[in-house]
Amino acid sequence: MITNYNKEFTDYLLDIYGQVEFTPTHGVGARLYDDNNRMVIDFMAGIAVNALGYSHPVLIEALTKQANKIWHCSNIMVNQPAVELAKLLVTNSCCHKAFFCNSGTEANEAALKLARRYGLKSAGSNKKTIVSFNNSFHGRTLFAVSVGGQHKYSEDFAPLPAGIEHGIFNDLSSADELINENTAAVIVEPIQAEGGVIPATVEFLQHLRKLCDKYNAILIFDEVQTGIGRTGKLFAYQHYQVEPDIITLAKALGGGFPIGAILVKDKFAHGFDIGSHGTTFGGNPLACSVGLATVQIINQPKFLNDVNVKAQKFTEYLQQLNDEFKLYQEIRGRGLLIGAELNQAHQNKAKQLMVNGFKYGVASLIASPNVSRFTPPLVIKDEDIELGFTRFRLALQEFSKS
Ligand SMILES: Cc1ncc(COP(=O)(O)O)c(C=O)c1O
């Protein structure tokens, strides 16, 4: 039996990911297994996606029940699971309308297109600038890499879409310089996730809110990674006393089934009207049924409180290991989106540490070359946090001797 498909992968698929040597075939909770019954503790949840872990019985039931009814009907027809999921999301957020798509990138694309069109219709063709921030990540389409604040993702793909400006994250005066009457939208991650797990300050987001109000620009919070319980609240904006005009979502929304969404305030909802945007698969009944079950489970006070309790435990373990090995200069984040930044002596080695982790049976992530990132399933059990860190300790030990 083949248990390592790395060679076959690169024979038949584009080689763009540089996978670790592990081919999971099944999973339960926060444990992943391959066909040899090798078990890996999951501190990454499919890149902040599998919020309810693997094989959650309620999600399996939601998926299989819907699979026996209808998989796809197109957006020419009304689909009931989409309506129910939209209702659940808008009644639990500051927004009023939803649009479903298939990924975080598509959610941002839709939000940015809506903002450009709203600007055009409300104020004419000069109101088109998108303001974003250095180091941000908003996805991989040409518009999304151009809006994202990491040059490495866009530099090989010119010509890029025009009318996009980048400010300095968490810098109020930089926002003052860029945002004006020609700004259609400001897009920001409440916590820059891929860029290094860097939380926005309260002052920064409140300042963006003020500037967007002043110039009638749309404030978009990219909550693709922070949304749906990851930070210990349903949405990260709820930590900040700032309401965005559009929230973009994906990742945890489907509990592992592909789905993206934008939530929009009434005031801006007519930025799109019939025919101005669309998707074939977006919001299909299978995705929305699983999404509905996922959000129903996560959006409970006890569930969200448990995320915070687990996050505290998780950070304590990490801190203890750092007291022993002194590799990290800062541990930060919110809820179960946690980053640990390597100190000066170990710059650019986060990937090596991640690979070491896999070797010892724990899956984690990186966020920039210097930051280890941890996004475990929100349902991870205490014993799995402990076992994961017992394993991660061995990875750190080997790393510190290298
Ligand atoms: C904040 C943020 N926005 C957008 C995206 C893109 O989402 P997707 O990969 O689903 O297109 C990501 C993915 O990591 C993300 O973290």
The ligand as an SDF file (V2000), in Angstrom:
LIG
                    3D

 16 16  0  0  0  0  0  0  0  0999 V2000
   -7.4970   36.9250    5.8900 C   0  0  0  0  0  0  0  0  0  0  0  0
   -7.6220   36.0590    4.6700 C   0  0  0  0  0  0  0  0  0  0  0  0
   -8.2870   36.5080    3.6120 N   0  0  0  0  0  0  0  0  0  0  0  0
   -8.4540   35.7660    2.5070 C   0  0  0  0  0  0  0  0  0  0  0  0
   -7.8980   34.5170    2.4070 C   0  0  0  0  0  0  0  0  0  0  0  0
   -8.0900   33.7000    1.1560 C   0  0  0  0  0  0  0  0  0  0  0  0
   -9.0080   32.6860    1.3960 O   0  0  0  0  0  0  0  0  0  0  0  0
   -9.1110   31.4330    0.4030 P   0  0  0  0  0  0  0  0  0  0  0  0
   -7.8200   30.7090    0.4600 O   0  0  0  0  0  0  0  0  0  0  0  0
  -10.2900   30.6480    0.9350 O   0  0  0  0  0  0  0  0  0  0  0  0
   -9.3800   31.9680   -0.9560 O   0  0  0  0  0  0  0  0  0  0  0  0
   -7.1840   33.9940    3.4900 C   0  0  0  0  0  0  0  0  0  0  0  0
   -6.5580   32.6640    3.4030 C   0  0  0  0  0  0  0  0  0  0  0  0
   -5.6610   32.3190    4.0990 O   0  0  0  0  0  0  0  0  0  0  0  0
   -7.0360   34.7890    4.6530 C   0  0  0  0  0  0  0  0  0  0  0  0
   -6.3630   34.3470    5.7120 O   0  0  0  0  0  0  0  0  0  0  0  0
  1  2  1  0
  2  3  1  0
  2 15  2  0
  3  4  2  0
  4  5  1  0
  5  6  1  0
  5 12  2  0
  6  7  1  0
  7  8  1  0
  8  9  2  0
  8 10  1  0
  8 11  1  0
 12 13  1  0
 12 15  1  0
 13 14  2  0
 15 16  1  0
M  END
$$$$
